[in-house]
């Protein structure tokens, strides 16, 4: 009954009726729609289907997602530009997890929209994009008192990047076009390889023996693969697209970021407030990273990314962007830089500290994970642009057990994947709800 009441409320664009208390309806599990409980008659079900369709259409308009869900308990949480929790959706279940250390009585808040923007842009988003509220979270309130020097530095940074907007977009567009072209070519190569798979596989097993005494030397497995590629049996190795990156553009943007960093370091802001400033101007840092990546300036990227990881963690710990930046930080740390490996010493493992940062970011969102699960999550984070985590259905940490599988335990044996909210010590709540 309450689900029907909430669905009717979501599609009702008129004013609230006299005495209608939305909050009370959400809290009361026995709430019913003013039109009564949804009927199971075919004609009524068709009308209810249209109601659900309108909710999904609105969801696509505001979120870009082709589905919608109603979860009453998390719906009571307020927005914050420095949220205390994050949530993920797996199928028809929403999982909320504390992103910061919380004490009893602390408010659980989520970020309802992109919070990596300046104060004015965030306030406009809250008021004008359907949310309809004035954000008074601690970050918004404190940023109003950062002072004119910090505001002017942020304005100068954005202005200098805006002046180079079309040049930045030209690089971005060229990268997108070449990447799409390369992906299409890779698909064609893969399809061609599949068509002749039986032929080259059959011949591949005889290559080693056939050419074992070629020039008096034995062939390695790598030699065999090279021969197979020459015969067209294996697809060629993929190399990233080459994009022309104007070096003078990189110099201009690096100078702009360095000047901004000098300005916020010279201010009397706390370390947390400086990280908020970087997060508010993330789009500028992101554009710079794009250009440094296309120009293959790994050392310059290493100088920028660690501070961004800390800044994103300060604003939205455990968020998808936090994970992406942490993984990028690790990738840069393990990337060879041409230095003599003997000088570093055999005892130091490249990227060990950065890998621990990645693990922490993943745990904030998903809880404890095995090394194999972390590797799978890292691969997914690096290969997707969308925050769609239904891929986790096949990984046991997300739901305790794979779908449609009930683990069997001997009498007296405890289930290590127990997910009963009443017995979990982990700060996680399972909130099942029907998808609309």
C-alpha positions in Angstrom: 0.0 0.0 0.0 2.7 2.5 0.9 4.5 1.8 -2.4 1.4 2.6 -4.3 1.0 5.8 -2.3 4.5 6.9 -3.0 4.2 6.1 -6.7 1.0 8.2 -7.0 2.7 11.0 -5.1 5.7 11.0 -7.5 3.6 11.5 -10.6 1.2 14.0 -8.9 2.5 17.5 -10.0 -0.3 19.4 -8.3 -0.2 21.1 -4.9 -0.3 19.1 -1.7 -3.9 18.4 -0.5 -5.0 19.9 2.8 -3.7 17.9 5.6 -1.4 15.8 3.4 1.8 15.0 5.3 4.4 13.5 3.0 6.9 12.8 5.8 4.3 11.0 7.9 3.3 8.9 4.9 6.9 7.8 4.3 7.4 6.9 7.9 4.1 5.0 8.2 4.4 1.5 6.6 0.6 1.3 6.6 0.1 4.4 4.4 -2.3 4.1 1.5 -2.9 6.2 -1.6 -5.9 8.5 -1.5 -7.2 6.3 -4.4 -6.8 3.2 -2.4 -4.6 0.1 -2.7 -3.6 -0.7 -6.3 -5.9 -3.2 -7.9 -4.9 -6.3 -9.6 -7.5 -6.0 -12.3 -6.0 -6.0 -15.8 -7.4 -2.5 -16.7 -6.1 -1.1 -13.4 -2.7 -2.7 -13.8 -2.4 -1.0 -17.2 -3.0 2.4 -15.5 -0.5 1.5 -12.8 2.0 0.6 -15.5 1.6 4.0 -17.0 2.3 5.6 -13.6 5.5 3.6 -13.3 6.4 4.6 -16.8 6.1 8.3 -16.0 8.3 7.8 -12.9 11.0 6.2 -15.0 10.7 8.9 -17.7 11.3 11.5 -15.0 14.2 9.5 -13.7 15.8 9.5 -17.1 15.3 13.2 -17.4 17.0 14.1 -14.1 19.5 11.2 -13.6 20.1 9.7 -17.0 19.2 6.3 -15.7 16.6 4.1 -17.4 15.2 2.8 -14.2 13.9 4.2 -10.9 13.4 2.8 -7.4 11.7 3.9 -4.2 13.5 3.3 -0.9 11.7 5.0 1.9 14.4 4.9 4.6 17.2 6.5 2.6 14.7 8.9 1.1 14.6 10.6 4.5 18.3 11.4 4.4 19.3 15.0 3.5 21.8 16.2 1.0 25.2 17.4 1.9 28.1 18.6 -0.2 30.4 16.7 2.2 28.2 13.6 2.8 28.7 11.3 5.7 27.6 8.2 3.7 27.4 6.8 0.2 25.1 4.3 -1.4 25.1 1.9 -4.2 22.2 0.0 -6.0 22.5 -3.7 -6.8 19.4 -4.9 -8.7 16.5 -4.0 -6.4 18.6 -3.4 -3.2 20.1 -0.2 -2.0 23.1 -0.5 0.3 24.1 2.5 2.4 27.5 2.6 4.1 29.1 5.1 6.4 31.8 7.0 4.6 33.2 8.7 7.7 33.5 7.9 11.4 30.0 8.5 12.9 28.9 8.6 16.4 25.4 7.8 17.7 23.2 10.7 16.8 25.3 11.9 13.9 23.2 12.7 10.8 23.4 10.4 7.8 23.6 12.5 4.6 24.1 11.7 0.9 25.2 13.9 -2.0 22.2 14.2 -4.4 24.1 15.8 -7.3 27.6 16.7 -8.5 29.4 18.5 -5.6 32.7 19.0 -7.4 31.7 22.5 -8.4 32.0 26.1 -6.9 29.6 27.2 -4.2 27.4 29.3 -6.5 27.0 26.5 -9.0 26.1 24.0 -6.3 23.5 26.3 -4.9 22.0 26.9 -8.4 21.8 23.2 -8.9 20.1 22.6 -5.6 17.5 25.3 -6.4 16.9 25.0 -10.1 17.4 21.4 -11.1 14.4 19.8 -9.5 15.8 19.5 -6.0 14.2 22.8 -4.9 16.1 23.5 -1.7 18.8 25.9 -0.4 21.8 23.8 0.7 23.0 24.8 4.2 25.5 22.0 4.7 28.7 22.8 6.7 30.7 23.0 3.5 28.4 25.6 1.9 28.1 27.6 5.1 31.9 27.7 5.7 32.8 28.4 2.0 30.9 31.7 2.2 33.5 32.9 4.7 36.6 31.9 2.8 37.4 35.5 2.0 37.7 37.6 -1.2 41.3 36.5 -1.9 40.3 32.9 -2.2 37.2 33.7 -4.2 39.3 35.9 -6.6 41.9 33.1 -7.0 39.1 30.6 -8.0 37.7 33.1 -10.4 41.1 33.7 -12.0 41.6 29.9 -12.4 38.2 29.3 -14.1 38.7 32.4 -16.3 42.1 31.2 -17.6 40.7 27.7 -18.3 37.6 29.3 -20.0 39.9 31.3 -22.3 41.4 28.0 -23.5 38.0 26.2 -23.7 38.0 25.6 -27.4 41.5 24.4 -27.6 40.9 21.9 -24.7 37.7 20.7 -26.4 39.6 20.2 -29.7 42.0 17.8 -27.9 39.1 16.1 -26.1 37.1 15.6 -29.4 40.1 14.3 -31.2 40.8 11.8 -28.4 37.1 10.6 -28.4 37.0 10.2 -32.2 40.3 8.3 -32.4 39.3 6.1 -29.4 36.0 5.2 -31.0 37.7 4.5 -34.3 40.2 2.3 -32.6 37.5 0.5 -30.7 35.6 -0.2 -33.9 38.8 -1.4 -35.6 39.5 -3.7 -32.7 36.0 -5.2 -32.9 36.5 -5.9 -36.6 39.9 -7.5 -36.0 38.4 -9.6 -33.2 35.5 -10.8 -35.5 38.0 -11.7 -38.2 40.2 -13.6 -35.7 37.1 -15.5 -34.5 36.2 -16.5 -38.1 39.5 -18.1 -38.7 40.0 -19.3 -35.1 39.7 -23.0 -35.9 42.3 -22.8 -38.6 45.0 -20.9 -36.8 44.5 -22.9 -33.5 44.9 -26.1 -35.4 48.1 -25.0 -37.0 49.4 -23.2 -33.9 49.9 -26.4 -32.1 52.3 -27.6 -34.8 54.3 -24.4 -35.1 56.6 -25.2 -32.2 57.7 -28.6 -33.5 57.8 -27.4 -37.1 60.2 -24.6 -36.5 61.9 -25.9 -33.4 65.2 -26.2 -35.2 64.9 -23.0 -37.2 68.4 -21.6 -37.5 69.5 -24.1 -34.9 67.4 -22.3 -32.1 64.3 -23.3 -30.3 61.2 -21.1 -30.5 59.7 -19.7 -27.4 56.0 -19.3 -26.8 56.4 -15.6 -27.6 57.9 -16.5 -30.9 55.0 -18.8 -31.7 52.5 -16.0 -31.0 54.5 -13.6 -33.2 54.3 -16.2 -36.0 50.6 -16.6 -35.5 50.1 -12.8 -35.7 52.1 -12.7 -38.9 49.7 -15.3 -40.3 46.7 -13.2 -39.2 45.7 -15.6 -36.5 46.0 -13.4 -33.4 44.7 -9.8 -33.2 47.5 -7.2 -33.0 48.3 -5.6 -29.6 46.3 -2.5 -28.9 48.1 0.8 -28.5 46.4 4.0 -27.3 45.5 6.6 -29.8 48.1 9.3 -30.5 46.6 12.8 -30.1 48.3 16.1 -30.9 48.6 18.1 -27.7 49.8 21.7 -28.0 52.7 22.1 -25.5 52.0 25.8 -25.1 48.5 24.9 -24.0 49.8 22.6 -21.3 52.2 25.3 -20.1 49.4 27.9 -19.8 47.1 25.5 -17.8 50.0 24.4 -15.6 50.8 28.0 -14.8 47.1 28.6 -13.9 46.9 25.7 -11.6 50.3 26.5 -9.9 49.1 30.1 -9.3 45.9 28.9 -7.8 47.8 26.4 -5.5 50.1 29.3 -4.4 47.0 31.4 -3.6 45.3 28.9 -1.5 48.5 27.9 0.3 49.1 31.6 1.1 45.7 31.9 2.6 44.8 31.2 6.2 42.5 28.3 5.3 42.8 24.9 7.0 44.0 21.9 5.2 40.5 20.6 4.9 39.3 23.9 3.4 42.1 23.9 0.9 41.0 20.4 -0.2 37.5 21.7 -0.6 38.8 24.4 -2.9 40.5 21.9 -5.1 37.4 19.8 -5.2 35.3 22.8 -6.1 37.5 23.4 -9.2 37.9 19.7 -10.1 36.9 20.4 -13.7 40.0 22.5 -14.2 42.3 19.9 -12.7 40.6 17.2 -14.8 41.2 19.1 -18.0 44.8 19.5 -17.1 45.1 15.7 -16.4 43.5 15.0 -19.8 46.1 17.0 -21.6 49.0 15.6 -19.5 47.8 12.1 -20.3 47.6 12.6 -24.0 51.1 14.2 -23.9 52.3 11.2 -21.8 53.7 13.5 -19.1 53.5 10.9 -16.3 55.8 12.8 -14.0 53.6 15.9 -14.2 50.5 13.7 -13.5 52.2 12.3 -10.5 52.6 15.8 -9.2 48.9 16.6 -9.5 47.0 13.4 -8.8 47.9 12.7 -5.1 46.6 16.0 -3.9 43.4 15.4 -5.9 42.9 12.0 -4.3 43.1 13.6 -0.9 40.7 16.4 -1.9 38.1 14.1 -3.4 38.3 11.9 -0.3 37.8 14.9 2.0 34.6 15.8 0.1 33.1 12.4 -0.9 35.0 9.5 0.6 34.2 6.2 -1.0 32.6 7.8 -4.0 33.0 6.5 -7.5 35.3 9.5 -8.3 37.4 8.8 -5.2 37.9 5.3 -6.5 38.8 6.4 -10.0 41.4 8.9 -8.8 42.9 6.4 -6.4 43.2 3.8 -9.1 44.8 6.4 -11.5 47.2 7.4 -8.7 48.2 3.7 -8.4 48.6 3.3 -12.1 51.0 6.2 -12.3 53.0 4.9 -9.4 53.6 1.5 -11.0 54.2 2.9 -14.4 57.9 2.6 -15.4 59.7 6.0 -15.6 63.0 4.9 -17.1 65.0 5.1 -13.8 67.6 2.5 -12.9 65.7 -0.2 -11.0 68.8 -1.2 -9.0 68.9 2.3 -7.4 65.4 1.9 -6.0 66.4 -1.3 -4.2 64.8 -4.7 -4.4 63.0 -4.3 -1.1 60.6 -1.5 -2.3 57.4 -2.7 -4.1 56.3 -0.1 -6.7 52.9 1.4 -5.8 52.5 -0.4 -2.5 51.3 2.7 -0.7 49.1 3.8 -3.6 47.5 0.3 -3.6 46.6 0.7 0.1 44.9 4.0 -0.8 42.9 2.2 -3.5 41.9 -0.6 -1.0 40.7 2.0 1.5 38.6 3.8 -1.1 37.0 0.5 -2.2 36.3 -0.6 1.4 34.5 2.7 2.1 32.0 1.8 -0.6 31.9 -2.0 -0.5 33.3 -3.2 2.8 36.0 -5.8 3.3 37.2 -7.4 0.0 39.6 -10.1 -1.0 42.6 -9.3 -3.2 40.8 -11.0 -6.2 37.7 -8.9 -5.6 39.8 -5.7 -5.3 41.4 -6.5 -8.7 38.0 -7.1 -10.3 36.7 -3.8 -8.9 39.8 -1.9 -10.0 39.5 -3.2 -13.5 35.8 -2.2 -13.7 36.6 1.3 -12.3 39.2 1.9 -15.0 37.0 0.7 -17.9 33.7 2.5 -17.3 32.5 6.0 -17.4 29.2 5.3 -15.6 28.4 4.8 -12.0 26.4 1.6 -12.6 27.4 -1.1 -10.1 25.0 -3.8 -11.1 28.1 -5.6 -12.4 28.8 -6.5 -8.8 25.9 -9.1 -8.9 28.4 -11.8 -9.7 30.8 -10.9 -6.8 30.0 -12.4 -3.5 30.9 -9.4 -1.3 28.0 -7.3 -2.6 25.1 -9.5 -1.4 26.7 -12.2 0.8 26.0 -14.9 -1.8 25.5 -15.0 -5.5 21.9 -14.6 -6.8 19.7 -17.7 -6.8 22.3 -19.6 -4.7 21.7 -20.5 -1.0 24.9 -21.6 0.7 24.6 -24.8 2.7 26.4 -25.1 6.1 26.8 -27.9 8.5 24.9 -27.8 11.8 26.5 -25.3 14.1 28.6 -23.7 11.4 28.3 -19.9 11.1 27.7 -18.4 7.7 30.7 -16.1 6.9 28.7 -14.2 4.4 25.8 -13.4 6.8 24.0 -10.3 5.8 21.3 -10.0 8.5 21.1 -6.3 9.3 20.3 -7.2 13.0 23.6 -9.1 13.4 26.0 -7.2 11.2 28.7 -5.3 13.1 29.6 -3.6 9.8 27.9 -0.2 9.3 25.8 -1.3 6.4 22.0 -1.5 5.9 20.2 -3.6 3.3 17.2 -1.7 2.0 15.3 -3.9 -0.5 12.8 -2.1 -2.7 11.0 -2.8 -6.0 12.4 -1.3 -9.1 9.9 0.8 -11.0 
